[in-house]
């Protein structure tokens, strides 16, 4: 099972490290990352393996949302199944 984590907000040092740390703490393995900085705006998409989470998926999503609020970012965590259904046309 995989999840897609998106991060958008004002660029700052350590965003990737902080999001990755939450993944590591919850045993979500980062598979792939793409990020861009457009002037002062940061955008990142992460694909993570959630097969071996040590918390349930909702708890991981809540932790990411809380991190986003603390850092002034919008962090959205979607299960791959939901992501695929939303983007199927």
Buried (B, 14 or more C-beta within 10 A) or exposed (E): EBBBBBBBBEBEEEBBEBBBEBBEEBBBBBEEBEEEEEEEEBBBBBBBBBEEBEBEBEEBBEBBBEBBEEBEBEBBBBBBEEBEEEEEE
